[in-house]
Amino acid sequence: MLLCVLTISACATNRRSGDPDPGHGLTSAMAGFAHLVLSPVQIAAGVLEGISALPYYMSTSIHDINKGLIDAQASITLDDTYDSAYGHRQSEVNEEGETGEVFRRMKHASQTFQVVLKKYGVSDYDRYILTSIDTANDAGYTLFAVAYRPVDSIRVVDKYDASKIREFKKGDRLFYEPFQKDAAGRPLDRIVDWAGMPRETIKTQKGQSMLLTLAANAVIENRSGDEYWEAEKQWIAREFRNIVETKMAQVGKKLKI
């Protein structure tokens, strides 16, 4: 726990000219998470922080997480996610939550996410998608968001080349990037929740099941993440470490770590 306090404190410090690369602080912080086990109170607090709390859960048993979610009266628990998304009771799987089912694209993540929402009873479940901005993947970080999109095909300005207009349908990979407006300037996506985080966090089924669970609770609680759009601009401009650093520090403070 002391290691985590020190590493998160290091991440929270503003970078000045000549200071060490904050990426080093992030690497140290993630090493600290490898030994962090959350208390029931911290598990409950993490639900309130949405998907940005995901890295903090990774060293805690899924059985303990599920109990914490039940105690916190979360709308969607890990048991709900495993039952609806994977066809297994959470109690039937090991502490790491592996049943051999992982998604590799946001298309498949969104399809699984919609199954969870449908099972809960969200009427427009098929309008919610999980998205990613992958411009920092080479550095090991991805910007994820939960978005409400009212249409099945979009015509938008290319995020990376404003001179081009693109058309995407549900089967296209880039359909699963958020777009604030369509090519005609009309509002398109509403961001429910978002976070920049290490890619390692969601490579396992445990991480993915927590992403689905935290995202589903964010939808049910009708959260808003309007600040996402400014963060996305910074992320694409390669200022992703500052975004991850800031989010980690905010969540750590709320979890009293």
C-alpha positions in Angstrom: 0.0 0.0 0.0 2.9 2.4 0.8 4.4 1.7 -2.6 1.1 2.7 -4.2 0.8 5.9 -2.2 4.3 6.9 -3.3 3.9 6.0 -6.9 0.5 7.7 -7.3 1.9 10.9 -5.6 4.7 10.9 -8.2 2.2 10.6 -11.0 0.1 13.5 -9.6 3.0 16.0 -9.8 2.8 18.5 -12.7 5.6 18.1 -15.2 8.0 21.1 -15.6 10.7 21.7 -18.1 13.6 19.4 -17.4 11.5 17.0 -15.2 11.6 13.3 -15.8 9.2 11.8 -18.4 5.9 11.1 -16.6 5.8 7.8 -18.4 8.4 6.6 -15.9 6.0 7.6 -13.1 3.2 5.7 -14.9 5.3 2.6 -15.2 6.1 2.7 -11.5 2.5 3.2 -10.6 1.4 0.2 -12.6 4.1 -1.9 -10.8 2.5 -0.7 -7.6 -0.9 -1.9 -8.7 0.5 -5.4 -9.1 0.3 -5.7 -5.3 -2.8 -3.6 -4.5 -5.8 -5.4 -3.1 -8.9 -3.2 -2.6 -11.0 -3.2 0.5 -14.8 -3.4 0.2 -15.1 0.3 0.7 -12.6 1.0 -2.1 -14.4 -1.5 -4.4 -17.6 0.5 -3.9 -15.9 3.8 -4.4 -14.4 2.6 -7.6 -17.8 2.0 -9.1 -18.5 5.7 -8.7 -15.4 6.5 -10.6 -16.4 4.5 -13.7 -14.1 2.8 -16.1 -11.1 5.0 -15.0 -11.0 2.9 -11.8 -10.3 -0.3 -13.8 -6.5 -0.5 -13.2 -7.0 -0.4 -9.5 -9.1 -3.6 -9.5 -6.7 -5.8 -11.3 -5.0 -7.4 -8.3 -8.2 -8.1 -6.3 -10.0 -11.4 -6.7 -13.1 -11.3 -8.8 -15.0 -13.0 -6.0 -14.0 -10.2 -3.6 -14.8 -7.6 -6.2 -18.2 -9.2 -6.8 -19.0 -9.2 -3.1 -18.0 -5.6 -2.9 -20.2 -4.7 -5.7 -23.2 -6.5 -4.1 -22.5 -4.7 -0.8 -22.4 -1.4 -2.6 -25.7 -2.2 -4.3 -24.2 -1.7 -7.8 -26.8 -2.2 -10.5 -24.6 -4.6 -12.4 -22.2 -6.9 -10.6 -19.5 -9.1 -12.0 -21.9 -12.1 -11.5 -24.4 -10.3 -13.8 -21.7 -9.7 -16.4 -20.4 -13.3 -16.4 -23.9 -14.7 -16.5 -25.1 -12.5 -19.4 -21.9 -12.1 -21.4 -20.2 -15.5 -20.9 -22.9 -17.9 -19.8 -21.1 -18.6 -16.5 -21.9 -17.8 -12.9 -19.1 -15.8 -11.5 -18.8 -18.3 -8.6 -18.0 -21.0 -11.2 -14.8 -19.4 -12.4 -11.4 -19.0 -10.7 -10.1 -15.9 -9.0 -8.7 -14.5 -12.3 -12.1 -14.9 -14.0 -10.7 -16.7 -17.1 -13.1 -18.8 -19.2 -11.2 -18.5 -22.5 -13.3 -15.7 -23.9 -11.7 -12.3 -24.7 -12.5 -9.7 -27.3 -9.8 -8.1 -29.5 -11.8 -5.4 -31.3 -14.2 -2.7 -30.1 -16.8 -4.2 -32.4 -16.9 -7.4 -30.4 -16.6 -5.6 -27.1 -19.6 -3.5 -28.0 -21.7 -6.6 -29.0 -20.9 -8.2 -25.6 -21.6 -4.9 -23.8 -25.0 -4.7 -25.5 -25.8 -8.2 -24.3 -25.1 -7.1 -20.7 -27.3 -4.0 -21.1 -30.1 -5.9 -22.7 -30.2 -8.5 -19.9 -30.5 -5.7 -17.4 -33.4 -4.2 -19.3 -31.9 -1.1 -20.9 -34.5 -0.3 -23.7 -32.0 1.2 -26.2 -29.2 -1.1 -25.3 -28.1 -1.4 -29.0 -27.3 2.3 -29.2 -24.4 2.1 -26.7 -21.0 1.2 -27.9 -17.5 0.9 -26.5 -14.9 2.9 -28.4 -11.2 3.4 -28.5 -8.6 5.8 -29.8 -5.5 3.8 -30.6 -2.9 6.5 -31.5 -0.8 5.7 -28.4 -1.1 1.9 -28.6 2.6 1.8 -29.5 3.4 3.4 -26.1 1.1 0.9 -24.4 -2.0 3.2 -23.7 -5.5 3.4 -25.2 -8.2 6.0 -24.8 -11.5 4.2 -24.1 -15.0 5.6 -24.0 -18.6 4.5 -23.6 -20.7 6.3 -26.2 -24.4 6.6 -27.1 -24.8 6.6 -30.8 -28.3 6.9 -32.3 -27.5 5.6 -35.8 -26.1 2.5 -37.4 -24.0 4.2 -40.1 -22.2 7.5 -40.0 -20.7 10.1 -42.3 -18.0 12.0 -40.6 -14.9 14.2 -41.0 -11.7 12.1 -40.7 -10.1 12.6 -37.3 -6.6 12.5 -38.6 -7.1 14.3 -42.0 -9.8 17.0 -41.9 -9.8 17.3 -45.7 -11.5 13.9 -46.0 -15.1 12.7 -45.4 -15.5 9.1 -44.3 -18.5 6.8 -44.1 -18.6 3.9 -41.6 -21.0 1.2 -40.8 -21.2 -1.1 -37.8 -18.9 -3.7 -39.4 -16.1 -1.1 -39.9 -13.3 -0.9 -37.4 -13.4 3.0 -37.3 -17.1 3.0 -36.6 -15.9 2.3 -33.0 -14.2 5.6 -32.6 -16.3 8.5 -31.0 -17.4 11.4 -33.2 -18.8 14.5 -31.6 -20.5 15.6 -34.9 -21.3 14.2 -38.3 -20.0 15.6 -41.5 -22.9 18.1 -41.7 -22.0 19.5 -38.2 -25.0 17.8 -36.4 -24.4 16.4 -32.9 -23.7 12.7 -33.1 -22.2 10.8 -30.1 -22.9 11.4 -26.4 -20.1 10.3 -24.1 -21.2 8.5 -21.0 -17.8 7.6 -19.5 -14.2 7.5 -20.6 -10.6 6.8 -19.5 -7.1 6.5 -20.8 -5.4 3.4 -19.4 -2.6 0.9 -20.0 -3.5 -1.6 -22.7 -2.4 -4.4 -20.5 -5.4 -3.7 -18.2 -7.9 -5.1 -20.6 -6.0 -7.9 -22.3 -7.4 -10.5 -19.9 -11.0 -11.6 -19.5 -10.8 -10.3 -15.9 -10.0 -6.8 -17.1 -12.6 -7.0 -19.9 -15.3 -8.2 -17.6 -14.6 -5.3 -15.2 -14.7 -2.9 -18.2 -18.1 -4.2 -19.2 -19.3 -4.0 -15.6 -18.1 -0.5 -14.8 -19.3 0.7 -18.2 -22.8 -0.8 -17.7 -23.2 0.9 -14.4 -22.2 4.2 -15.9 -25.0 3.8 -18.5 -27.6 2.8 -15.9 -26.6 5.8 -13.8 -26.9 8.1 -16.8 -23.4 9.6 -16.4 -22.0 12.3 -18.7 -18.4 12.6 -19.9 -18.5 15.8 -22.0 -14.9 16.6 -21.1 -13.9 13.7 -23.2 -13.7 15.7 -26.4 -10.9 18.0 -25.2 -9.1 15.0 -23.8 -9.3 13.2 -27.1 -7.6 16.2 -28.9 -4.8 16.0 -26.4 -4.5 12.3 -26.8 -4.2 12.4 -30.6 -1.6 15.2 -30.1 0.5 12.6 -28.2 -0.2 14.2 -24.8 -1.7 11.0 -23.6 0.6 10.5 -20.5 -0.7 13.6 -18.9 -4.3 12.4 -19.3 -3.6 8.9 -17.9 -1.5 10.5 -15.1 -4.3 12.9 -14.1 -7.1 10.3 -14.2 -5.0 7.9 -12.1 -4.3 10.5 -9.5 -8.0 11.6 -9.3 -9.2 8.0 -8.8 -6.5 7.2 -6.3 -7.6 10.2 -4.2 -11.2 9.1 -4.3 -10.2 5.5 -3.3 -7.9 7.0 -0.6 -4.9 5.2 -1.9 
